Amino acid sequence: MKKQIVAILVMAVIVLPFANVQAKDEMMVSAMPPGNLNTVINADIVNGESGHVYVLQQTGALDTTYFITEEIRIKNLKIIGRNNPVTGRPPVIAPFINSDGSSPGNIAVAIDNGYVDFQNLYLLGTRTDGSQVTQQCISTSDSCRLMVDHCIIENFGSTGTPNILNTWNAIGSDIFVTNCLFRNNQSNIPQNPGMNWAGPGVNAIDTMVVKNSTFFIMGGNIEGSGSSMGYIEFDHNTMFMHTKSSPFSMRQMHNAKITNNIFFSVYSSGLDSNHVYNTQVYNANFFSPPAILTMDSLYEQLEGDPYFLTEADRNIEATNNAYFWPQKIVDNFATLNGNPIYQAVGGPIMAPVWAAARPGAEAILDLPNIHIAEADNFALDPGFDAALVDAASDSMARFVRHIWQNGGDGAGSRPFVYKANPITPYDGVAADWASTQGYPVRENLRYTNATLLTADNGKPIGDLNWFPEYSSVRNRSGIPAAFALDQNYPNPFNPVTNIKYNMMNRGHVTLKVYNLSGQEVATLVNEVLPAGEYSVPFNASQLASGVYMYTLETQNYSVSKKMLLLK
């Protein structure tokens, strides 16, 4: 019975991630002077928590950076960025250089069983002098919730063991990440930073859900923990160039669903044989066999209160994922193992594989409720942009050689690429990024492999934000001033088109397609949505050529437009 109750609670968290967010009036916050954002919010306390939803509105031709002089530390914080009306890009939050030379160590801190909710922001850990000083992006205390949607999170992790979303020394927190880009988060230490490392404590994380997000040049894991986690779901994400630690360094992982992702050049450093096979230095959290999925037996403590778990209770699915290492990374392992200067730490360097278990625990891979077989995944090259792969592979291989030659410190040889400056964060970004890429950045992680482009019931696997023409992701980029339904584009079309619409307020919305006889042929949207700007693809491959009507309806609004399908 206790296990059934736990399962129900986990599902409740997944279905209702925003249930504890109370409606509040909006407050527009100006970017200037530096520190205004944190000063206004930290002083705006009503009944012990934040008094408003804070909106960062850009009004001029130049993109705006909100410099913070100290951490934003307030209960139940929600910040929404509205795109610049001229450039179409989101506002930036970055650390300021204070008069004593210091800068804040976090953008925000979740406190007192509260939440932090960031939407449509570019979050930078970089100062104007180019140094990377902001250790974490968001930190939390016990039983808090972190929600990040349509954000870019770049260049965090300067010292120590940084976590971008930091729940260390907290228990029972939740993390929900959707439609985000984690970019250039790599320190001199190859395992840092990761998105999160949870623990200590018997219940480090209740629930983590990560969907339709990209991890571009990362140091460490997506999630790591020496303790237990209630549930992790990792679906439709792209991981491109990652240095060390398994993406899921979770010795006690027992309830996870990892599906429809691309793991490209993950664990590019490999690991020395000494740390894998020598039990005197072995540490399952960091020094497990190099693999995308690393398994281990459960701690004995999980067999008692509060879990009552056994190996038979584990339920782990990792299916329909693609994994690949480019040739320059493969060749780099031959270089590492052909020269003793790279083996001073502990002997030959082991290259990564799809899945592995701690030596002595290999039987775990064959348990009937652990579904992670290579046969159920794809060992295929996605076909990313060749110039990008070549440059990133060169840089990563050089960094890996440097860290093995210098005892694990990569200072002076950090990998790749175009780190953003908070004054000019969009230098080099294509003017038409919104229609050709998934984010306002230089790189584009669309790919060409025909098998992977249709591997999820006709849709691409990986982060669907790179494929807006196929994506069921509804891109929320700010709060519009009115309801609106745009003309579909392209029009005429064959067979896929996109329909954009605006929601001024939260409410139930339907978007349906009809033929000229008034018969409904497709329901594209039928749900309660927050205010925002949305784009929904319509695939008419099963319909005949002709004119169709599409209708958007809310409680107080209804409008229809025509579109032409030509095959």
N, C-alpha and C positions, 0 to 999 in steps of 0.2 A: 504493500500500500504506500509506504513512504517513497519508493521509487516512482510510483505512478504520480504522486503529488508533485515531486520534483520535475518530472517530465512536463506536466501541465503548466507549472510555473514558468519553465523555460520557454514553452511555446507562447505563453501569454506575453512574455517580454519581447519575443520576436515579432509578434503580430502587432503589438501596441507600443512601439518604441517611443512615441511622443505622448503617451497617456498622462504623464505627470507635468506636462508643460502647460501652464495656465495662460489664458489670453491676457495680453497687456497692451496698453496703448503704445504707439510708436513714438520714439524721440529721435529726431535728426541730430546727428553729431558732426560738428565741423572738424576738419583735419588740423587746422591751425588754431593756436600756436602748437609746436611740438609738445606732446604730453596731454593735449586737451582730451583725447579719447579716454585715456585711463583716469584722468582727473574727474571728468564728468560722470563716468560710470561708477567709479569707486565711491563717489559722494551721493549717488542716487539710490538711497536705501529706503524701502517702504516695507514695514512689518518684517524687517530682518533680511530682506532679499532685494534684488534689483527691481526698480520701480517701473521699468519700461522694456520694450524691445527696441534695440538701438539700430538705427539705419544709417549706413554710410553712403551718402548721396554725393556723387560727383556732378558738377554743373558746367565745368569749363571744357576747353578744347584739350587741356593737358590732363593726363592721368594723375590721380591723387595718391600720395602716400601718407598714411596716418602713422606718425612716429610716436611710439610709447616710451615714456620715461620710467615707468615702473609696471609691475605685473598688474593685470586686472584681476582683482580678487574679491569676488562677490557671489552670493548664492543665486543660482538660477539665472544664468547669463545667456542671452540670445543676441547675436549680432548678425545682421543681414546686410550684404553689400549690394548696392544697385549699380548696374553698369554705367560707365560714362556714356552719355547720350551721343557724343561725337565719335569716340573710338570704339565703343561697344565693349570695353574691357572692365574687369572688376577692380575695386579699390584694393590697395596694398596696405598691410600692417607690418611694420618693421621696427627694430629696436633703435632708440635714439642714443647718441653718445652724451652722457651727462657731464657736467662740469668737472667731476672728479675722475672722468674717464670710464666710469662703469656703464653698464647697460643691463636691462632686466634679463633674468634667466628663463622666464616663461612669457608667452603672450598672455595666458590666462591660467587661473587655478580654480578648479571646482572644489567647493567646500561644503561641509555640513550636510551631507546626503543630497546635494543639489546636482545641477547639470550645467554643462557648457554646450551651447548649440551655435555652431558657426555655419553660415551659408553664403556661398558666392563671394569668397575672399581670396586674395593672394597673400599668403602668410610667409614672410621672409625672416630667416634668422641672420641676415647679413646687415652689417652697419655700413655707413657711407664711407668708412675708411677701408672697406673690403674685408675686415676681419669677421670671423664666424664666432660669435660669442653667446648667442642664445642657445642654451643647452637643450631645453625642451620647448615644444610648442604649447602643449596643455598638460598640466599636472592635476592630480586628483587626490582626494582623501577617501575614506571608506564610503562604500555604497553610493557612489556618484555615477553619473551617466555622461559620456562624451559623445556628441553627435556632430559629425562633420560632413557637409554635403556641398558638392560643386566648389571645392576649394583646391588651390595649388599650395603645397606645403614644401618649402625649398630651403636647403642649406642650413638645417638645424643640426646640432650635436657638436659641441666644441671640446668639452673636457669630460673627464670621468667616464661613466658608462651611461651615455645619454639615451633617453627614449623620447621619440617625437610626441607620442601620446603616452604619458607617464603615469602608470598606476603602481609603481614600486612602493612598498610599505603600506599599501591600501588593500582592503579585501572587499569582495562583493560588488565590484564595479561592472558597468556595461559599456561597450564601445560599439558605435554604429558608424561606419564609414561608407559613403556612397558617392560615386561620380567624382572622385578626387584624383589628383596627381601629386604623388610624392616624388620630388625631383632633386637630384644632386645632394642627397643626404648621406655624406660619407666623410668620416673623420680620418685622422692619421692611423687610428687603430682599426684594423680591417673588420672587426665585428661590430663597429659602432658607426652611426647609430642604427637601431632598429625602430620599427614603428612602436613596439611596446615590449617591455619585459615585466611580467607580473610576479608578485610574491614579495616577501615570503608570506606564509599563512596558509591555512588549509583550503581556503576558497578564494583564490587570487582574482578570478574573473568569473562572473556569472554567465554573461553572454557576450560574444563578439560576432558581429556580422560585417563583412567587407564585400561590397559588390560594385562592379563596373568602375574599378579604379586601376591606376597605373603606378608602378613603383619603378622609377627610372634612375639608375645609378644609386644603389643602396649599399650600406655597409653591412648591417646585420639582419636579423630575422624580421618577419612580419609580426609574429607573436612568439614569445618565449616565456617559459615558466618552469620552475622546479616544483611548483605546487599544482593543484588541480584547477581545471576550468570546467564550468558547467556545460558550455556548448560553444562551438565555433563553426561559422559558415563562411566560406570563402568561394565566391562564385563570380565568374566573368571578370577576372582581373588579369592584367598583364604585368609581369615582372621581368624587367629588361636590365641585365648587367648588375649582378649582386656579388659581393666579395666573399663573406664568410658567415658561417652558421646556417643550419637548415632554415628555410623560410618558417617552419613551425618547430622551434626548438622546445618541444613540450614533452618532457619525459612522461607526464601523467595524462597525456591526451587520451580521452576515452569516449568523447561524443563529438564527432566532427563530420562536416560535409564539405569536401573540397572538389569543386566541379567546374568544368568549362573555362579553365585558366590556361595562360601561356607562361611557362617558366623558361626564360631565355638566358643562358649563361649564368645560371644560379650556382652559388658556392664556387665562384671562379678561382678562388685561392687553393681549393683542396685543403687537406690536413695532413700533417706529418704522421708517420706510422707510430711514433712513440706515444703520441697523445691518443691514438685510437686503441692500441693494443696493450700498453703498459698500464696495469691496474693501479700502480702507485701514483700516476699523474692523471689517470682517466677522470674526466668530469662529464657526466652525461649532458649537462646543460649546454656547455660550450664545445666540448671536444668529442662529440659523438661522430660516428663514421660520416664522411661527407656525402650527403644525399639530399634530395628535395624533400623526402619524407623520412624521418628518422624515428624509429620506434624503440620502446623499452618496456620492461615489465613494470607493473604498478608498484608504488610504494606499499608496504604493509599497512601504513596508517590509513589508506583508503578502504581497507577491508572492515574498518570499524566506524564509529560515529564520526562525522555526520553522513558518510557516504554509503557504507555497507556495499562497496563495489568489489567485484571479482573480475578476473580476466574475461569471463564469459559475458559480463555486462557491457563490455566495450563495443561501441558501434561507430566505426570509422569508414567513411566512403571517400575514395579519391578516384574519380572516373572522368573520362572525357577531357582530360588535360593534355596539353602538348608540352614537350620539353626538348631542349636542344642546346648544344654547345658549339659555337662557331669554330672553324678550323684553327684560327690563331690562338684560341684558348686551349684547344686540344693539343696543339703543337707546343704550347708553353709548358705543359706538364713534362714533355720529353726534355725540354731545356732544363727545367728544375731538377729532374732526376738524373741529368747527365753531367751535372757540375756540383761538386761537394760544397761550394760556397753557399748554396741554397738549402743545404741539409743540416746546418749546424744545430738547429733546434731539436731535431729528433728523427733523422733518417729519411728515407724516400717519402715523397709527397703523393698521397692518394688522391686521385681524381674523383669527382663526384659521380654518383649514379642516381637513378630514379628513386629507389627506396632501399633502406638498409636498417638493420637492427644492431643494438649493442652486442658486441661479441659475447656469446653465451646466451643471448635471448632471441636468437634467430627464429625460434618456433613461433613467436608472436606474429610474424608475417603471414603465417598459414592458418591463423584462427578463423573460423567460419564467419565471424561478424566483422572482420577487418578486410575490406574490399579495396585493395590498392594495387592490384596486379598490373604489370607493365602492359599486358595484353588489352587492358581496358582503357589505355591511354595512348597517346601518339608520340612516337620518337621521330618528330618531323621538324624540318626547318620552316618557320613561318614565312620567310621571305620578306623580312623587313628591308627598308631602304639600304642598298648595298654600301653606299658611302658612309652612312651613319654606323652600320655594323663594323665596317673596317676601322673607322676612327675610334670607336668605343672599344673595340677589341684590342687595338694597339695600346691604348691608354690603360686598360685594365690589366693586360699582360705585363706591361712595364711596372705598374703598381704592385702586382703580385710578386714579381721578381724582387722588387725593392724590399717588401716586407719580409720575405724569407731570408734575404741577405742581411737584414738589419734587425733580426730578432723580433719581428712583429710590428715595427714602427715604420709607417709609410711616409713620414715627414719628407717633404721635398718631391714627392712623386704621386700626389693625389690624383685619382682618375677624374677625367672628363667633367664637365663640358659647359659651356655658356652659362656660368652662374649669373643670376640676375643682380643688378644694382638697384637699390631701393629708389634712387633718383630717376633712373631710366629703366624700369623693370622690363619694358617691352621692346628694347632695342633688338632689331633683327627679326621681329615677329612679322609674319606676312599680314598684309592689310586684310586679306580675306580669310583669316584663320578660322573664323566661326563657321564657315561653310566647307573648309577643306581639311580641318584638323579637329581634334576634340577639345583643345585647350589653347589659350593664348601664349604659346611657346614656340620656339623655333623648330623643334623636331616633330616628326609625324610618325606614329607607330602603326599606321595602316600596313597591312601585309598582303601577300599575293598567293599564298599556298591555297590551291583550290579545295583541297580536302578540309582544311581548317576553316575556310570561309563558309562552309555549310555544315560544320560538324555538330552544331546544336540545333537539330530539327530545322535545317535550312538557314540558320543564322551563323555568323562567325562566333568563334570562341575568343576569349580574351576580353579586354575592356571595350565595350560596345560604343563608348564615346568617340572612338576613332572611326566608327562606321555609322554616322547618323542616318544614312539612307536605309539601313536595316534595323536600327536600334529600336527597342521598345522603351529605352530610357527617355524620359521626358525631361528635357534640359531646362531647369529652373535657373534663370540668370538675374533675378531681381523681382520687385513687386511693381507691376504696371499700374497706371492710373485709371484704367477702365477695362471692361470686358471687350474682347475683340476676337474675331475669327478672320484669319488671313486667307487669301487665295492660295490654293495648294501650289506646290512647286516641285518638279516641273509640271507644266500643264500646256498642251497635252502630255501624257505620260505613258510609259510601257516598261514594266508593269508596276514599278514602285514610284510613289510620290510622297511628299511630306506635307503635313497639315499643321500649321502653327496657330496657337490661340493663346489668349491672355485671360488669367483669372485675377480679378481685383481683390476678392475676398475668398476665404476658405469656404468650401461648400461642395455639394454633390454635383457632378457634371457628367453628362453623357455626350459622346461624339459618335454619331452613327452615319452609315452610308446607305442610300436608297437608290433603286433604279427609277426610271421615269414613270413606272406604274405604281410607285409608292411602296414597293416591297422592300423591306430591310434586307440588305445583303451583307452587312458587316457592322459589328459594334467594336469600335476602337478604344473607347474609354467608357467606363461605368463605375465610378468610385468617388469617394470624397478626397479632394485635393486641397492643399494649401494654396494661398495666393502665389502667382508666379507666371512666368512665360514658358510655354510648353511646345514641343515639337513631336509629332507622332507620325511614324511611317505607315503607309497603307500599301499593301501588296495585293494587287488585283489580278494575279496570275491565273486565278480560277474563274475570272469573269470574262464575258464577251466584250468586244469593243462597243463603245457607245458613250452617251452622256449619263452621268450619275450626279446625285445630290448628296452633299454631306451637311449634317445639321449639328450644331453645338447648342446644348440646352443646360441651363442651371435653373434654380428656383425662380429667378426673376429675369431671365434672359434667354432668348432663342434667336438663332440666326442660321440661314442656310446659304450655301453657295454651290455652283455647278463646277464639274470637272469633266474632262474628256479623256477617255482611255482609247488609245489607238494602237492596235497590235499589227 
